[in-house]
Amino acid sequence: MPDTTPTQPGMTHTLEENIERLADRQRRDAAAAPISERLSDAITAFAGSMTFVALHLVVFGGWILVNLGWLPIVAPFDPSFVVLAMIASVEAIFLSTFVLISQNRMAAIADRRADLDLHINLLAEHELSRLASLVACIARKLEVDVDSKDLGEIERDVQPERVLDAIEAAASARG
């Protein structure tokens, strides 16, 4: 019989297994991602780092100092800073594109997780409705009084499309 003792205090064995399965899935998804997505993620991660900030501070700061004539070691080569402005603009265009690619991928992952969450919640709601019916049957068999109004409501399955319709109707009534 396998050991089901959790390795982390306050965690169940099942929860630890679920975490490990989801982590495995994320690793597989990352390994299967196209090279373009992995490159975009790497560039975005680097662009969002302090190393990137420091590198730009050194390069752009040096460029400015040289072209203001404050570093006599190198002769000014862009005194109007037009080339620096062009480089910064082109870099901003590419960086924003890489960030958008990464954000689109992250949004797709968030959508998949939201769908999974919805499906699990609907399954749990259905199972709890069935359990409520079973408990009501047991209560009747044992002749225990049960508030039938609340129980009837609990025993009914939720119809997600009707809930969405009601939410949308309420939102349109507000705005």
C-alpha positions in Angstrom: 0.0 0.0 0.0 1.5 3.4 -1.0 2.4 5.9 1.6 -0.2 8.7 1.6 1.4 10.8 4.3 1.9 14.4 3.0 5.5 15.7 2.9 4.4 19.3 3.7 2.6 20.1 7.0 -0.9 21.4 6.5 -1.1 19.7 3.0 -2.9 16.6 2.0 -1.3 13.9 -0.1 -3.9 14.5 -2.8 -3.2 18.2 -2.9 0.5 17.5 -3.2 -0.2 15.2 -6.1 -2.4 17.7 -7.8 0.3 20.4 -7.5 2.9 18.1 -8.9 0.6 17.1 -11.9 -0.1 20.7 -12.7 3.7 21.6 -12.4 4.4 18.6 -14.8 1.8 19.9 -17.2 3.3 23.4 -17.1 6.8 22.0 -17.8 5.5 19.9 -20.7 3.6 22.9 -22.1 6.7 25.1 -21.8 8.9 22.4 -23.5 6.3 22.0 -26.4 6.0 25.8 -26.9 7.2 27.0 -30.3 10.6 28.6 -30.4 9.0 32.0 -31.2 7.1 31.9 -27.9 10.1 30.8 -25.9 12.2 33.5 -27.5 9.5 36.1 -26.9 9.2 35.0 -23.2 13.0 35.1 -22.8 13.3 38.6 -24.3 10.3 39.8 -22.2 11.9 38.3 -19.0 15.2 40.0 -19.8 13.5 43.4 -20.7 11.7 43.3 -17.3 14.9 42.8 -15.3 17.2 45.1 -13.4 20.0 43.9 -15.6 18.2 45.4 -18.6 17.7 48.7 -16.7 21.4 48.8 -15.7 22.5 48.0 -19.3 20.4 50.8 -20.7 21.6 53.2 -18.0 25.2 52.5 -19.0 24.7 52.5 -22.8 22.3 55.4 -23.0 24.0 57.3 -20.2 27.3 56.8 -21.9 25.9 57.8 -25.3 24.5 61.0 -23.8 27.7 61.9 -21.9 29.9 61.3 -25.0 27.6 63.4 -27.2 27.4 66.2 -24.8 31.2 66.3 -24.9 31.5 65.4 -21.2 33.7 62.4 -21.9 36.6 63.7 -23.9 37.9 60.1 -24.5 35.5 59.7 -27.4 34.5 62.4 -29.9 30.8 63.2 -30.1 29.1 61.2 -32.9 25.4 62.0 -32.4 25.3 65.6 -31.0 21.6 66.0 -31.9 20.7 62.6 -30.4 18.6 61.7 -33.5 20.3 58.3 -33.8 19.8 57.6 -30.1 16.1 58.6 -30.4 15.7 56.3 -33.5 17.4 53.4 -31.7 15.2 53.9 -28.6 12.1 54.1 -30.8 12.9 50.9 -32.7 13.7 49.1 -29.5 10.4 50.2 -28.0 8.5 48.9 -31.0 10.1 45.5 -30.8 9.9 45.3 -27.0 6.3 46.2 -26.9 5.6 43.5 -29.6 7.4 40.9 -27.5 5.5 41.9 -24.4 2.2 41.7 -26.3 3.1 38.2 -27.6 3.9 37.1 -24.1 0.7 38.7 -22.7 -1.4 37.0 -25.4 0.1 33.7 -24.4 -0.5 34.3 -20.7 -4.1 35.4 -21.4 -4.7 32.1 -23.3 -3.3 30.2 -20.3 -5.5 32.2 -18.0 -8.5 31.4 -20.2 -7.7 27.7 -20.1 -7.4 27.8 -16.3 -10.6 29.7 -15.9 -12.4 27.1 -18.1 -10.9 24.3 -16.0 -12.0 26.1 -12.8 -15.5 26.6 -14.1 -15.8 22.9 -15.1 -14.5 21.7 -11.8 -16.8 24.1 -9.9 -19.8 22.8 -12.0 -18.8 19.2 -11.3 -18.4 20.0 -7.6 -21.8 21.7 -7.6 -23.4 18.7 -9.3 -21.8 16.3 -6.9 -22.9 18.3 -3.9 -26.5 18.5 -5.2 -26.4 14.7 -5.5 -25.0 14.4 -2.0 -27.8 16.7 -0.7 -30.3 14.4 -2.3 -28.7 11.4 -0.7 -28.5 13.1 2.7 -32.2 14.0 2.4 -33.1 10.4 1.7 -31.1 9.2 4.7 -32.8 11.9 6.8 -36.3 10.8 5.7 -35.3 7.1 6.4 -34.2 8.1 9.9 -37.3 10.3 10.3 -35.2 13.5 10.8 -37.0 16.8 10.0 -35.4 18.7 7.1 -36.2 22.2 5.9 -37.5 21.1 2.5 -37.5 24.6 1.0 -33.8 25.0 1.3 -33.1 21.4 0.5 -35.1 21.5 -2.7 -33.0 24.5 -3.8 -29.8 22.7 -2.9 -30.8 19.5 -4.8 -31.4 21.4 -8.1 -28.4 21.5 -10.5 -27.3 25.0 -11.5 -27.7 25.8 -15.1 -24.6 27.8 -16.0 -26.0 29.3 -19.2 -29.0 30.7 -17.2 -26.6 32.1 -14.6 -24.5 33.8 -17.3 -27.7 35.2 -18.9 -28.8 36.7 -15.5 -25.3 38.2 -14.9 -25.3 39.8 -18.4 -28.9 41.1 -17.9 -27.9 42.6 -14.6 -24.8 44.2 -16.1 -26.8 45.7 -19.1 -29.4 47.0 -16.7 -26.7 48.9 -14.8 -24.9 50.4 -17.8 
